[in-house]
Amino acid sequence: MTYFLGKISQYLAKFQKIQPAYSALLGWLLISLVGLSACGQPANQSNVSTPISPPESDLSETELSQPESPTPNSAETQSPDRTESRVQRRVKIFFPIARSQDPTNVKSVWRTPSSQGVAQFAIAQLLAGPTSSEKQQGLATVPSLTGESNCGQDFTISINNGVAQLQFCRNMIHDGIADSVRTTTAIEKTLKQFSTVSHVIILDKNGNCLGDESGDNLCLGKGSTPVKLTPLSQIAINGFGPVNIGMTVDQASQAAGFDLIPVSSNPNPVCSYYKPTQLSEGLNANFMVRNGRIARIDIKDSRPTTVSGARVGDTENQVKSLYGERLQVNPLPNSEQGHFLTFVPQSQRDQNLRLKFATDGTKVTQIIIGKRPEVDYIEGCLDIVPGGV
């Protein structure tokens, strides 16, 4: 193009000497060609608006908590003038780590909701457990739900003013405090990924705070006094309310909120029984203390319940329906019809602990918790200190 413009300029100079009219015509032609040359050049790249696909990334909490809409099958390419990106929603499910000594140690995996209600979907996936490949990677399940539902489904969930309240409609069996912590941690982590959730309340089938052994339902904000041992405290495999197996008498008294006093006027330091004072609302329970520490607790009171909901006075069938195949049934020594229904934990950490139901053949007469071998002694301290305690 530069070559041709040069030639035209030469001809224009010649024609200016010969014919003015032709000179004007050629000038107009030169201006037109210059304009044509400018139009043929590439435009400034910074002024071009080209649609760009959004990068593939994890969804933000805000996107996860937006109102429900039909879920697209894949990430959608958007132009820059779009203010919302309709990417595929995914949610995190937090599972416990199988062999971790820390019960708060969890790990997340991704799931893609197939229906409305991402929080509902997330908890359902948590209860369904990890896939076989995820289990091989060290992820563990939370305790399964057992028994009949009192609401027609496994659980209900509501989110109001930043508070997610999850209530189970079936029984959930825990092996102990550590197992309860694993469950509550997994649930809280799973629900708190949503920007609309800042606090989580977890309730059992009866509306009590899951894993709260104080009896005060602290998760509901009802506990205005220090945690104490009451007739409504829960019985776990490793303790009764705030009193844990392995505590000293002083530690147990401080945790209970009242003194534990010896049953005998002359307690044997090797093994002896202690009982609650009158401040305990008539709680019918005895604490076996061996070598200065609580090794076993015998409960004959019908008011407290186990974590799974069993209590003194329940029938054998009721207890079996709560614990299923995880109960060992053995004849009760010195009884023609009675049984020991023994719950054996699966957790390696609690393998030395037992929860036992003594029955008369029909109903539970006593609940015994503690460590082995003391929890298995038929005569209690008399098996250790013959002739007196």
PyMOL commands that set and color helices and strands:
alter all, ss='L'
color gray80, all
select helices_A, chain A and resi 2-18+20-40+45-47+61-64+118-128+132-136+177-192+218-220+249-256+278-280+316-326+348-350+374-376+380-383
alter helices_A, ss='H'
color red, helices_A
select strands_A, chain A and resi 91-96+106-111+145-146+155-160+163-168+171-172+199-203+235-236+239-240+243-244+260-262+271-276+285-290+293-299+327-331+339-343+353-359+364-371
alter strands_A, ss='S'
color yellow, strands_A
deselect
rebuild
show_as cartoon
